[in-house]
Amino acid sequence: MKKLFLHLLGCFVFVVCIDALAGGEDRRFESERLKMVQDIEIILHEEGICKNVAECQEGQFFFASPYSGGVSIEVWGGLKKTVIERIINTCTKLFVEKNGEIKIKFSAYIKSKTTSVKKIFGSEKPYMIIEFGG
């Protein structure tokens, strides 16, 4: 009986550790994240930031990732005011559609993604952070 208990305990600890090592990303809102990616690509194309959707994907203008209980959106390159407004409106629309049951974190950076990532000491701080939900 003791061996069975220790075996089950070991299995439980193993599963918990594997989940933690895997990043434990919250993917409950994956379809919403993918929809936001499409919407943002359309916005960037319509605003003339990229010539087509493929260029938007390669341009590293934004990144959408899973976020605890929702989605995180980061934009780079000091995009013009109308682009930022349209992306924030997209975030707001999703938040309202989900009756506030999704968290959305929007961050905007002045510099390009490659410049921000290459910074030697720490990373660039966003000039704007908006969090929807609690």
C-alpha positions in Angstrom: 0.0 0.0 0.0 2.8 2.4 0.9 4.5 1.6 -2.5 1.3 2.4 -4.3 0.9 5.7 -2.5 4.5 6.7 -3.2 4.1 5.7 -6.9 0.9 7.8 -7.2 2.5 10.7 -5.4 5.5 10.5 -7.7 3.2 10.5 -10.8 1.3 13.5 -9.5 4.6 15.5 -8.9 5.8 14.5 -12.3 2.7 15.7 -14.1 2.7 19.0 -12.1 6.4 19.6 -13.0 5.9 18.8 -16.7 3.0 21.3 -16.8 5.2 23.9 -15.2 8.1 23.2 -17.5 5.8 23.4 -20.6 5.1 27.0 -19.7 1.6 26.3 -18.5 0.2 28.6 -21.2 -3.4 29.3 -20.8 -4.9 28.4 -24.3 -8.6 28.7 -23.4 -8.9 31.7 -25.7 -6.8 30.5 -28.6 -9.6 31.0 -31.2 -10.0 34.6 -30.0 -6.3 35.1 -30.2 -6.2 33.8 -33.8 -9.2 36.0 -34.7 -7.4 39.1 -33.2 -4.3 38.2 -35.3 -6.4 38.3 -38.5 -8.1 41.5 -37.5 -4.8 43.2 -36.7 -3.2 42.1 -39.9 -6.2 43.6 -41.8 -5.8 46.9 -39.9 -2.1 47.0 -40.7 -2.7 46.3 -44.3 -5.6 48.9 -44.6 -3.5 51.5 -42.9 -0.6 51.0 -45.3 1.8 49.6 -42.8 2.3 46.5 -44.9 1.5 45.8 -48.6 -0.3 42.5 -47.8 -1.0 40.1 -45.0 2.2 38.1 -45.6 4.3 41.2 -45.2 2.4 42.0 -42.0 3.3 38.5 -40.7 7.0 38.9 -41.6 7.3 42.5 -40.5 7.3 41.9 -36.8 4.9 44.8 -36.2 2.9 42.9 -33.5 2.7 39.7 -31.5 -0.3 38.0 -30.0 0.3 35.4 -27.3 -1.6 33.5 -24.7 -2.0 35.4 -21.5 -3.3 34.1 -18.1 -7.1 34.1 -18.7 -6.9 35.7 -22.2 -4.7 37.3 -24.8 -1.6 39.6 -24.8 -1.1 41.9 -27.8 2.2 43.8 -28.3 2.8 46.3 -31.1 6.2 47.8 -32.1 7.5 50.5 -34.2 5.7 53.6 -33.0 2.6 52.9 -35.1 0.5 55.9 -36.0 -2.4 57.0 -33.8 -5.1 55.6 -36.1 -3.5 52.1 -36.1 -3.2 52.1 -32.3 -6.9 53.3 -31.9 -8.2 50.6 -34.3 -6.3 47.8 -32.4 -7.5 49.1 -29.1 -11.0 49.1 -30.5 -10.6 45.5 -31.6 -9.5 44.6 -28.0 -12.5 46.5 -26.6 -14.9 44.7 -28.9 -13.6 41.3 -28.0 -13.7 42.1 -24.3 -17.4 43.3 -24.6 -18.3 40.2 -26.7 -16.9 37.9 -24.0 -18.8 39.8 -21.3 -15.6 40.7 -19.5 -14.7 37.0 -19.1 -11.4 37.4 -21.0 -8.3 39.3 -20.0 -6.6 41.3 -22.7 -3.3 43.1 -22.2 -2.3 45.6 -24.9 1.3 47.0 -24.9 2.7 49.4 -27.4 6.4 50.1 -28.0 8.1 53.0 -29.8 11.0 51.1 -31.2 10.9 48.2 -33.6 10.7 44.7 -32.3 14.3 43.8 -33.4 15.7 47.0 -31.7 13.8 46.3 -28.5 14.9 42.7 -28.3 18.6 43.6 -29.0 18.8 46.0 -26.1 21.7 45.0 -23.9 20.4 45.9 -20.5 16.8 44.8 -20.0 14.1 45.4 -22.5 12.4 48.5 -23.7 9.5 49.6 -21.6 6.2 50.0 -23.4 4.9 53.6 -23.7 1.4 52.3 -23.4 -0.2 49.4 -21.4 -3.9 48.8 -21.3 -5.3 45.9 -19.4 -8.9 44.7 -19.9 -10.3 42.6 -17.1 -9.0 41.8 -13.7 
